[in-house]
């Protein structure tokens, strides 16, 4: 394990922001992770995985640890289900494709979500009616201060909408090293309720397989979301806001044609992309920072934007949406 100095992080974040790490180390085993965390000469650490849920606005004056733990292990098989343990450094979409190839169902709706497996529980990633928590069993995490490993079950993770205990009570205290999922081997329950999926499946809808659903989701996402290798981005920049019934009534009185989803009898989710588009930002470019032409929820780097320029655009969007609709949209992406 080598510790480098003044390392460019451009290829380690999907926005393609050219910030530098004061120190940098890539770890491929849990023992290497423990070793680098035990080095007292680096009291400040900054952990990155796939770099897909972050916006760097400045150089990182710390030891940046690139978590590159690899491996997929079938822990146990039963007639209906299979338990799979996946190391944190595995690419999320490649893991989904592995499951499709083996006919393991449950995460096909989460196809093409950027990032690595290790960060998926932190965000409780979700798409098209499915969230990570639906198949999550447990995760193993290393406590940074004590270097002790601990297992967290689903209840202990306190999953919410794009939320978990790792973003709140124990934020920055643990590094997730592996995640275990329970997936179906047969009698898969398909989630095809979203109109976009139904449209993409077409005649296949009634007899769809998990591969069909995955391919439909991939087609939908490719039509809306740019490839980070071609156009720097971090996927959805903002969360879809969830508002209470009183705020919803006022909103619908003014904007009766706005789309919405009922979360509960007292909570309603409004698509942030619709709000941003109606506020006039879809496809707009401000220097090299911009909003994607096909999906207003995605902020993009057209080449040489700084993280600060993209963040300034995000704040501008946030203010206009609040002033126009009375709804606060908050970043899904972590800003540093």
C-alpha positions as YAML, in Angstrom:
chain: A
units: angstrom
residues:
- id: 1
  name: UNK
  ca: [0.00, 0.00, 0.00]
- id: 2
  name: UNK
  ca: [1.50, 3.28, -1.16]
- id: 3
  name: UNK
  ca: [0.71, 6.73, 0.20]
- id: 4
  name: UNK
  ca: [0.92, 9.38, -2.51]
- id: 5
  name: UNK
  ca: [1.07, 13.16, -2.14]
- id: 6
  name: UNK
  ca: [-0.80, 15.87, -4.04]
- id: 7
  name: UNK
  ca: [-2.88, 13.33, -5.95]
- id: 8
  name: UNK
  ca: [-5.45, 14.57, -8.46]
- id: 9
  name: UNK
  ca: [-8.95, 13.30, -7.66]
- id: 10
  name: UNK
  ca: [-10.37, 14.08, -11.09]
- id: 11
  name: UNK
  ca: [-10.80, 10.41, -12.07]
- id: 12
  name: UNK
  ca: [-12.11, 9.48, -8.61]
- id: 13
  name: UNK
  ca: [-15.27, 11.63, -8.74]
- id: 14
  name: UNK
  ca: [-17.94, 11.36, -11.43]
- id: 15
  name: UNK
  ca: [-18.30, 15.14, -11.75]
- id: 16
  name: UNK
  ca: [-14.71, 15.14, -12.99]
- id: 17
  name: UNK
  ca: [-13.70, 17.98, -10.66]
- id: 18
  name: UNK
  ca: [-9.92, 18.45, -10.66]
- id: 19
  name: UNK
  ca: [-9.28, 18.85, -6.94]
- id: 20
  name: UNK
  ca: [-6.24, 17.34, -5.24]
- id: 21
  name: UNK
  ca: [-5.71, 15.18, -2.17]
- id: 22
  name: UNK
  ca: [-2.87, 16.19, 0.16]
- id: 23
  name: UNK
  ca: [-2.28, 12.46, 0.73]
- id: 24
  name: UNK
  ca: [-3.85, 9.47, -1.03]
- id: 25
  name: UNK
  ca: [-3.96, 5.72, -0.40]
- id: 26
  name: UNK
  ca: [-5.89, 2.97, -2.20]
- id: 27
  name: UNK
  ca: [-6.82, 0.00, 0.01]
- id: 28
  name: UNK
  ca: [-7.82, -3.42, -1.33]
- id: 29
  name: UNK
  ca: [-8.31, -5.37, 1.93]
- id: 30
  name: UNK
  ca: [-9.83, -4.72, 5.34]
- id: 31
  name: UNK
  ca: [-6.40, -5.23, 6.89]
- id: 32
  name: UNK
  ca: [-4.95, -2.51, 4.66]
- id: 33
  name: UNK
  ca: [-7.81, -0.25, 5.70]
- id: 34
  name: UNK
  ca: [-7.04, -0.89, 9.36]
- id: 35
  name: UNK
  ca: [-3.36, -0.28, 8.71]
- id: 36
  name: UNK
  ca: [-3.87, 3.09, 7.07]
- id: 37
  name: UNK
  ca: [-6.39, 4.20, 9.70]
- id: 38
  name: UNK
  ca: [-3.89, 3.36, 12.44]
- id: 39
  name: UNK
  ca: [-1.30, 5.80, 11.07]
- id: 40
  name: UNK
  ca: [-1.26, 8.61, 13.62]
- id: 41
  name: UNK
  ca: [0.55, 11.01, 11.29]
- id: 42
  name: UNK
  ca: [-2.70, 11.36, 9.30]
- id: 43
  name: UNK
  ca: [-5.34, 12.43, 11.86]
- id: 44
  name: UNK
  ca: [-7.73, 13.71, 9.18]
- id: 45
  name: UNK
  ca: [-9.15, 11.17, 6.72]
- id: 46
  name: UNK
  ca: [-11.53, 11.37, 3.80]
- id: 47
  name: UNK
  ca: [-12.98, 8.13, 2.40]
- id: 48
  name: UNK
  ca: [-14.15, 7.77, -1.20]
- id: 49
  name: UNK
  ca: [-15.60, 4.83, -3.10]
- id: 50
  name: UNK
  ca: [-17.06, 5.27, -6.57]
- id: 51
  name: UNK
  ca: [-17.12, 9.05, -6.17]
- id: 52
  name: UNK
  ca: [-20.65, 9.22, -7.55]
- id: 53
  name: UNK
  ca: [-22.43, 11.00, -4.73]
- id: 54
  name: UNK
  ca: [-20.03, 13.83, -4.02]
- id: 55
  name: UNK
  ca: [-19.18, 17.31, -5.22]
- id: 56
  name: UNK
  ca: [-15.69, 18.56, -4.39]
- id: 57
  name: UNK
  ca: [-15.49, 22.33, -4.08]
- id: 58
  name: UNK
  ca: [-11.87, 22.52, -2.86]
- id: 59
  name: UNK
  ca: [-8.67, 20.52, -2.45]
- id: 60
  name: UNK
  ca: [-8.84, 17.91, 0.29]
- id: 61
  name: UNK
  ca: [-6.28, 18.64, 3.00]
- id: 62
  name: UNK
  ca: [-6.40, 15.13, 4.44]
- id: 63
  name: UNK
  ca: [-5.49, 11.53, 3.78]
- id: 64
  name: UNK
  ca: [-7.92, 10.42, 1.09]
- id: 65
  name: UNK
  ca: [-8.60, 6.68, 1.36]
- id: 66
  name: UNK
  ca: [-9.90, 5.06, -1.80]
- id: 67
  name: UNK
  ca: [-11.94, 2.02, -0.75]
- id: 68
  name: UNK
  ca: [-11.29, -0.64, -3.39]
- id: 69
  name: UNK
  ca: [-12.39, -3.83, -1.60]
- id: 70
  name: UNK
  ca: [-13.55, -6.46, -4.13]
- id: 71
  name: UNK
  ca: [-15.46, -9.73, -3.97]
- id: 72
  name: UNK
  ca: [-18.93, -11.29, -4.29]
- id: 73
  name: UNK
  ca: [-19.71, -14.33, -2.14]
- id: 74
  name: UNK
  ca: [-22.82, -16.48, -2.08]
- id: 75
  name: UNK
  ca: [-23.24, -17.04, 1.66]
- id: 76
  name: UNK
  ca: [-26.16, -19.45, 1.50]
- id: 77
  name: UNK
  ca: [-28.82, -20.78, -0.87]
- id: 78
  name: UNK
  ca: [-32.35, -21.93, -0.11]
- id: 79
  name: UNK
  ca: [-35.09, -23.04, -2.44]
- id: 80
  name: UNK
  ca: [-36.54, -19.54, -2.77]
- id: 81
  name: UNK
  ca: [-33.77, -17.18, -1.72]
- id: 82
  name: UNK
  ca: [-30.04, -16.59, -1.79]
- id: 83
  name: UNK
  ca: [-27.85, -14.55, 0.58]
- id: 84
  name: UNK
  ca: [-25.03, -12.68, -1.12]
- id: 85
  name: UNK
  ca: [-22.21, -10.79, 0.58]
- id: 86
  name: UNK
  ca: [-20.68, -8.04, -1.56]
- id: 87
  name: UNK
  ca: [-17.52, -6.09, -0.75]
- id: 88
  name: UNK
  ca: [-17.74, -2.31, -0.60]
- id: 89
  name: UNK
  ca: [-15.56, -1.58, -3.63]
- id: 90
  name: UNK
  ca: [-17.70, -3.51, -6.10]
- id: 91
  name: UNK
  ca: [-19.39, -1.32, -8.70]
- id: 92
  name: UNK
  ca: [-23.14, -1.26, -8.00]
- id: 93
  name: UNK
  ca: [-24.36, -1.71, -11.57]
- id: 94
  name: UNK
  ca: [-21.90, -4.54, -12.22]
- id: 95
  name: UNK
  ca: [-23.29, -6.27, -9.13]
- id: 96
  name: UNK
  ca: [-26.84, -5.84, -10.49]
- id: 97
  name: UNK
  ca: [-25.73, -7.40, -13.80]
- id: 98
  name: UNK
  ca: [-24.14, -10.29, -11.85]
- id: 99
  name: UNK
  ca: [-27.49, -10.91, -10.17]
- id: 100
  name: UNK
  ca: [-29.40, -10.75, -13.46]
- id: 101
  name: UNK
  ca: [-26.97, -13.26, -15.01]
- id: 102
  name: UNK
  ca: [-27.60, -15.67, -12.11]
- id: 103
  name: UNK
  ca: [-31.37, -15.03, -12.07]
- id: 104
  name: UNK
  ca: [-31.29, -13.45, -8.60]
- id: 105
  name: UNK
  ca: [-34.18, -11.02, -8.28]
- id: 106
  name: UNK
  ca: [-34.90, -7.93, -6.21]
- id: 107
  name: UNK
  ca: [-32.55, -5.18, -7.38]
- id: 108
  name: UNK
  ca: [-33.26, -5.08, -11.12]
- id: 109
  name: UNK
  ca: [-35.06, -1.72, -10.75]
- id: 110
  name: UNK
  ca: [-31.81, -0.29, -9.37]
- id: 111
  name: UNK
  ca: [-29.90, -0.93, -12.59]
- id: 112
  name: UNK
  ca: [-27.40, 1.70, -13.78]
- id: 113
  name: UNK
  ca: [-27.34, 3.64, -10.51]
- id: 114
  name: UNK
  ca: [-23.81, 5.03, -10.28]
- id: 115
  name: UNK
  ca: [-21.43, 4.32, -7.41]
- id: 116
  name: UNK
  ca: [-20.19, 1.38, -5.39]
- id: 117
  name: UNK
  ca: [-21.93, -1.14, -3.13]
- id: 118
  name: UNK
  ca: [-20.35, 0.24, 0.06]
- id: 119
  name: UNK
  ca: [-22.14, 3.57, -0.15]
- id: 120
  name: UNK
  ca: [-25.51, 2.13, -1.16]
- id: 121
  name: UNK
  ca: [-26.81, 1.68, 2.43]
- id: 122
  name: UNK
  ca: [-25.70, 5.18, 3.44]
- id: 123
  name: UNK
  ca: [-27.98, 6.71, 0.84]
- id: 124
  name: UNK
  ca: [-30.56, 3.90, 0.84]
- id: 125
  name: UNK
  ca: [-30.44, 4.16, -2.93]
- id: 126
  name: UNK
  ca: [-33.72, 3.76, -4.76]
- id: 127
  name: UNK
  ca: [-35.43, 3.98, -8.13]
- id: 128
  name: UNK
  ca: [-38.74, 3.07, -9.78]
- id: 129
  name: UNK
  ca: [-40.51, 1.88, -6.65]
- id: 130
  name: UNK
  ca: [-37.62, -0.09, -5.13]
- id: 131
  name: UNK
  ca: [-35.16, 0.88, -2.40]
- id: 132
  name: UNK
  ca: [-32.00, -0.82, -1.17]
- id: 133
  name: UNK
  ca: [-33.65, -1.59, 2.18]
- id: 134
  name: UNK
  ca: [-36.08, -3.95, 0.40]
- id: 135
  name: UNK
  ca: [-33.34, -6.58, -0.10]
- id: 136
  name: UNK
  ca: [-30.85, -5.48, 2.56]
- id: 137
  name: UNK
  ca: [-30.00, -7.96, 5.33]
- id: 138
  name: UNK
  ca: [-26.97, -6.45, 7.04]
- id: 139
  name: UNK
  ca: [-23.69, -4.66, 6.51]
- id: 140
  name: UNK
  ca: [-20.30, -4.91, 8.14]
- id: 141
  name: UNK
  ca: [-18.59, -1.66, 9.05]
- id: 142
  name: UNK
  ca: [-15.26, -0.71, 10.58]
- id: 143
  name: UNK
  ca: [-15.34, 1.81, 13.40]
- id: 144
  name: UNK
  ca: [-12.73, 4.41, 12.55]
- id: 145
  name: UNK
  ca: [-11.63, 5.24, 16.11]
- id: 146
  name: UNK
  ca: [-11.40, 1.70, 17.50]
- id: 147
  name: UNK
  ca: [-10.73, -0.31, 14.30]
- id: 148
  name: UNK
  ca: [-13.37, -2.77, 15.50]
- id: 149
  name: UNK
  ca: [-15.74, -4.39, 13.02]
- id: 150
  name: UNK
  ca: [-19.46, -4.27, 13.69]
- id: 151
  name: UNK
  ca: [-22.48, -5.71, 11.92]
- id: 152
  name: UNK
  ca: [-25.61, -3.59, 11.42]
- id: 153
  name: UNK
  ca: [-28.96, -5.24, 10.68]
- id: 154
  name: UNK
  ca: [-31.78, -3.54, 8.79]
- id: 155
  name: UNK
  ca: [-33.48, -2.13, 11.88]
- id: 156
  name: UNK
  ca: [-30.23, -0.70, 13.23]
- id: 157
  name: UNK
  ca: [-29.59, 1.13, 9.95]
- id: 158
  name: UNK
  ca: [-32.77, 3.24, 10.40]
- id: 159
  name: UNK
  ca: [-33.43, 3.50, 6.69]
- id: 160
  name: UNK
  ca: [-35.55, 6.36, 5.38]
- id: 161
  name: UNK
  ca: [-36.00, 8.10, 2.05]
- id: 162
  name: UNK
  ca: [-32.39, 8.52, 0.82]
- id: 163
  name: UNK
  ca: [-31.40, 8.30, 4.46]
- id: 164
  name: UNK
  ca: [-29.86, 6.03, 7.10]
- id: 165
  name: UNK
  ca: [-28.12, 6.09, 10.47]
- id: 166
  name: UNK
  ca: [-24.83, 6.52, 8.59]
- id: 167
  name: UNK
  ca: [-25.93, 10.00, 7.52]
- id: 168
  name: UNK
  ca: [-27.11, 10.98, 10.98]
- id: 169
  name: UNK
  ca: [-26.27, 9.62, 14.45]
- id: 170
  name: UNK
  ca: [-23.05, 7.84, 13.45]
- id: 171
  name: UNK
  ca: [-22.03, 9.97, 10.48]
- id: 172
  name: UNK
  ca: [-18.27, 9.73, 9.74]
- id: 173
  name: UNK
  ca: [-17.77, 7.15, 12.51]
- id: 174
  name: UNK
  ca: [-17.85, 3.95, 10.43]
- id: 175
  name: UNK
  ca: [-16.64, 2.73, 7.05]
- id: 176
  name: UNK
  ca: [-18.87, 0.10, 5.46]
- id: 177
  name: UNK
  ca: [-16.73, -2.78, 4.18]
- id: 178
  name: UNK
  ca: [-19.39, -5.22, 2.91]
- id: 179
  name: UNK
  ca: [-23.15, -5.53, 2.42]
- id: 180
  name: UNK
  ca: [-25.30, -8.68, 2.52]
- id: 181
  name: UNK
  ca: [-28.50, -8.99, 0.47]
- id: 182
  name: UNK
  ca: [-31.37, -11.47, 0.33]
- id: 183
  name: UNK
  ca: [-32.50, -12.02, -3.26]
- id: 184
  name: UNK
  ca: [-35.08, -14.30, -4.82]
- id: 185
  name: UNK
  ca: [-34.14, -17.35, -6.93]
- id: 186
  name: UNK
  ca: [-37.63, -17.85, -8.37]
- id: 187
  name: UNK
  ca: [-41.15, -16.45, -8.11]
- id: 188
  name: UNK
  ca: [-39.65, -12.98, -8.47]
- id: 189
  name: UNK
  ca: [-41.85, -10.07, -7.46]
- id: 190
  name: UNK
  ca: [-41.53, -7.51, -10.25]
- id: 191
  name: UNK
  ca: [-42.07, -3.80, -9.66]
- id: 192
  name: UNK
  ca: [-43.45, -2.43, -12.91]
- id: 193
  name: UNK
  ca: [-45.93, 0.12, -11.59]
- id: 194
  name: UNK
  ca: [-44.13, 3.15, -13.00]
- id: 195
  name: UNK
  ca: [-45.52, 4.28, -16.33]
- id: 196
  name: UNK
  ca: [-42.07, 4.69, -17.83]
- id: 197
  name: UNK
  ca: [-41.26, 1.03, -17.12]
- id: 198
  name: UNK
  ca: [-44.61, -0.15, -18.50]
- id: 199
  name: UNK
  ca: [-44.03, 1.86, -21.65]
- id: 200
  name: UNK
  ca: [-40.47, 0.56, -22.05]
- id: 201
  name: UNK
  ca: [-41.60, -3.05, -21.56]
- id: 202
  name: UNK
  ca: [-44.49, -2.76, -24.01]
- id: 203
  name: UNK
  ca: [-45.75, -6.19, -25.06]
- id: 204
  name: UNK
  ca: [-43.36, -7.86, -22.60]
- id: 205
  name: UNK
  ca: [-45.15, -6.39, -19.57]
- id: 206
  name: UNK
  ca: [-47.34, -9.38, -18.68]
- id: 207
  name: UNK
  ca: [-44.59, -11.97, -19.02]
- id: 208
  name: UNK
  ca: [-41.60, -9.84, -18.08]
- id: 209
  name: UNK
  ca: [-38.48, -11.30, -16.47]
- id: 210
  name: UNK
  ca: [-36.03, -9.57, -14.14]
- id: 211
  name: UNK
  ca: [-33.73, -9.14, -17.15]
- id: 212
  name: UNK
  ca: [-36.53, -7.42, -19.06]
- id: 213
  name: UNK
  ca: [-37.14, -5.02, -16.17]
- id: 214
  name: UNK
  ca: [-33.41, -4.32, -15.83]
- id: 215
  name: UNK
  ca: [-33.06, -3.62, -19.55]
- id: 216
  name: UNK
  ca: [-36.13, -1.35, -19.45]
- id: 217
  name: UNK
  ca: [-34.67, 0.64, -16.56]
- id: 218
  name: UNK
  ca: [-31.30, 0.87, -18.32]
- id: 219
  name: UNK
  ca: [-32.98, 2.19, -21.46]
- id: 220
  name: UNK
  ca: [-34.96, 4.76, -19.47]
- id: 221
  name: UNK
  ca: [-31.93, 5.97, -17.54]
- id: 222
  name: UNK
  ca: [-29.75, 6.18, -20.65]
- id: 223
  name: UNK
  ca: [-32.40, 8.29, -22.37]
- id: 224
  name: UNK
  ca: [-32.44, 10.76, -19.49]
- id: 225
  name: UNK
  ca: [-29.08, 10.59, -17.75]
- id: 226
  name: UNK
  ca: [-25.67, 11.38, -19.26]
- id: 227
  name: UNK
  ca: [-22.76, 8.96, -18.99]
- id: 228
  name: UNK
  ca: [-20.32, 10.47, -16.43]
- id: 229
  name: UNK
  ca: [-17.44, 9.32, -18.64]
- id: 230
  name: UNK
  ca: [-18.75, 11.63, -21.36]
- id: 231
  name: UNK
  ca: [-20.34, 14.43, -19.34]
- id: 232
  name: UNK
  ca: [-19.42, 14.89, -15.68]
- id: 233
  name: UNK
  ca: [-22.37, 14.45, -13.32]
- id: 234
  name: UNK
  ca: [-23.46, 12.73, -10.15]
- id: 235
  name: UNK
  ca: [-26.87, 11.50, -11.20]
- id: 236
  name: UNK
  ca: [-29.78, 13.13, -9.38]
- id: 237
  name: UNK
  ca: [-28.42, 16.18, -7.57]
- id: 238
  name: UNK
  ca: [-31.53, 16.92, -5.49]
- id: 239
  name: UNK
  ca: [-33.91, 14.74, -3.50]
- id: 240
  name: UNK
  ca: [-37.58, 14.72, -4.41]
- id: 241
  name: UNK
  ca: [-39.14, 16.85, -1.66]
- id: 242
  name: UNK
  ca: [-41.75, 15.30, 0.62]
- id: 243
  name: UNK
  ca: [-44.27, 17.85, 1.90]
- id: 244
  name: UNK
  ca: [-47.08, 17.70, 4.47]
- id: 245
  name: UNK
  ca: [-50.75, 17.73, 3.54]
- id: 246
  name: UNK
  ca: [-51.27, 21.42, 4.36]
- id: 247
  name: UNK
  ca: [-48.37, 22.52, 2.17]
- id: 248
  name: UNK
  ca: [-49.57, 20.12, -0.52]
- id: 249
  name: UNK
  ca: [-53.07, 21.66, -0.59]
- id: 250
  name: UNK
  ca: [-51.62, 25.14, -1.06]
- id: 251
  name: UNK
  ca: [-49.27, 23.86, -3.74]
- id: 252
  name: UNK
  ca: [-52.02, 22.05, -5.68]
- id: 253
  name: UNK
  ca: [-54.28, 25.09, -5.52]
- id: 254
  name: UNK
  ca: [-51.67, 27.10, -7.39]
- id: 255
  name: UNK
  ca: [-50.23, 24.32, -9.56]
- id: 256
  name: UNK
  ca: [-53.09, 21.92, -10.24]
- id: 257
  name: UNK
  ca: [-51.35, 20.04, -13.06]
- id: 258
  name: UNK
  ca: [-48.16, 19.28, -11.10]
- id: 259
  name: UNK
  ca: [-47.26, 15.59, -10.77]
- id: 260
  name: UNK
  ca: [-47.09, 14.06, -7.29]
- id: 261
  name: UNK
  ca: [-46.90, 10.75, -5.44]
- id: 262
  name: UNK
  ca: [-48.76, 9.98, -2.24]
- id: 263
  name: UNK
  ca: [-46.26, 8.71, 0.35]
- id: 264
  name: UNK
  ca: [-48.88, 8.48, 3.11]
- id: 265
  name: UNK
  ca: [-52.24, 10.13, 3.85]
- id: 266
  name: UNK
  ca: [-50.33, 13.11, 5.26]
- id: 267
  name: UNK
  ca: [-47.21, 13.18, 3.05]
- id: 268
  name: UNK
  ca: [-46.77, 13.86, -0.65]
- id: 269
  name: UNK
  ca: [-43.68, 13.65, -2.85]
- id: 270
  name: UNK
  ca: [-43.19, 16.21, -5.62]
- id: 271
  name: UNK
  ca: [-40.70, 15.44, -8.42]
- id: 272
  name: UNK
  ca: [-37.77, 17.81, -7.98]
- id: 273
  name: UNK
  ca: [-37.00, 17.55, -11.69]
- id: 274
  name: UNK
  ca: [-40.43, 18.99, -12.54]
- id: 275
  name: UNK
  ca: [-39.93, 21.87, -10.10]
- id: 276
  name: UNK
  ca: [-36.51, 22.69, -11.56]
- id: 277
  name: UNK
  ca: [-37.79, 22.46, -15.13]
- id: 278
  name: UNK
  ca: [-40.75, 24.72, -14.37]
- id: 279
  name: UNK
  ca: [-38.35, 27.18, -12.74]
- id: 280
  name: UNK
  ca: [-36.63, 27.49, -16.13]
- id: 281
  name: UNK
  ca: [-33.33, 25.70, -15.60]
- id: 282
  name: UNK
  ca: [-33.62, 22.61, -17.80]
- id: 283
  name: UNK
  ca: [-30.85, 22.58, -20.40]
- id: 284
  name: UNK
  ca: [-29.39, 25.88, -19.19]
- id: 285
  name: UNK
  ca: [-25.64, 26.40, -19.08]
- id: 286
  name: UNK
  ca: [-23.69, 28.87, -16.97]
- id: 287
  name: UNK
  ca: [-20.11, 28.66, -18.16]
- id: 288
  name: UNK
  ca: [-19.18, 24.99, -17.88]
- id: 289
  name: UNK
  ca: [-21.72, 24.34, -15.10]
- id: 290
  name: UNK
  ca: [-25.15, 23.40, -16.30]
- id: 291
  name: UNK
  ca: [-28.42, 21.49, -16.04]
- id: 292
  name: UNK
  ca: [-28.84, 18.48, -18.31]
- id: 293
  name: UNK
  ca: [-31.06, 18.96, -21.36]
- id: 294
  name: UNK
  ca: [-32.97, 15.70, -20.84]
- id: 295
  name: UNK
  ca: [-33.31, 15.65, -17.06]
- id: 296
  name: UNK
  ca: [-33.47, 18.82, -14.96]
- id: 297
  name: UNK
  ca: [-32.58, 16.87, -11.83]
- id: 298
  name: UNK
  ca: [-29.03, 16.33, -13.12]
- id: 299
  name: UNK
  ca: [-26.37, 19.03, -12.82]
- id: 300
  name: UNK
  ca: [-23.46, 18.60, -15.21]
- id: 301
  name: UNK
  ca: [-19.85, 19.63, -15.77]
- id: 302
  name: UNK
  ca: [-19.39, 20.55, -19.42]
- id: 303
  name: UNK
  ca: [-15.64, 20.24, -19.08]
- id: 304
  name: UNK
  ca: [-13.84, 22.63, -16.80]
- id: 305
  name: UNK
  ca: [-16.37, 23.74, -14.20]
- id: 306
  name: UNK
  ca: [-15.14, 23.99, -10.66]
- id: 307
  name: UNK
  ca: [-17.04, 22.38, -7.82]
- id: 308
  name: UNK
  ca: [-17.83, 25.83, -6.47]
- id: 309
  name: UNK
  ca: [-19.41, 26.86, -9.78]
- id: 310
  name: UNK
  ca: [-21.64, 23.79, -9.79]
- id: 311
  name: UNK
  ca: [-22.57, 24.35, -6.14]
- id: 312
  name: UNK
  ca: [-23.37, 28.02, -6.82]
- id: 313
  name: UNK
  ca: [-25.72, 26.84, -9.59]
- id: 314
  name: UNK
  ca: [-27.34, 24.38, -7.17]
- id: 315
  name: UNK
  ca: [-27.96, 27.19, -4.66]
- id: 316
  name: UNK
  ca: [-29.41, 29.38, -7.41]
- id: 317
  name: UNK
  ca: [-31.80, 26.60, -8.42]
- id: 318
  name: UNK
  ca: [-32.73, 25.94, -4.80]
- id: 319
  name: UNK
  ca: [-33.61, 29.61, -4.22]
- id: 320
  name: UNK
  ca: [-35.67, 29.95, -7.40]
- id: 321
  name: UNK
  ca: [-37.67, 26.79, -6.62]
- id: 322
  name: UNK
  ca: [-38.32, 27.99, -3.06]
- id: 323
  name: UNK
  ca: [-39.37, 31.46, -4.24]
- id: 324
  name: UNK
  ca: [-41.61, 30.05, -6.99]
- id: 325
  name: UNK
  ca: [-43.25, 27.08, -5.28]
- id: 326
  name: UNK
  ca: [-42.63, 27.56, -1.57]
- id: 327
  name: UNK
  ca: [-40.89, 24.18, -1.49]
- id: 328
  name: UNK
  ca: [-37.30, 23.61, -0.36]
- id: 329
  name: UNK
  ca: [-35.33, 21.07, -2.39]
- id: 330
  name: UNK
  ca: [-32.21, 19.69, -0.74]
- id: 331
  name: UNK
  ca: [-29.12, 18.09, -2.29]
- id: 332
  name: UNK
  ca: [-28.89, 14.33, -2.50]
- id: 333
  name: UNK
  ca: [-25.19, 14.76, -3.31]
- id: 334
  name: UNK
  ca: [-22.67, 15.35, -0.50]
- id: 335
  name: UNK
  ca: [-20.88, 18.67, -0.93]
- id: 336
  name: UNK
  ca: [-17.31, 19.04, 0.39]
...
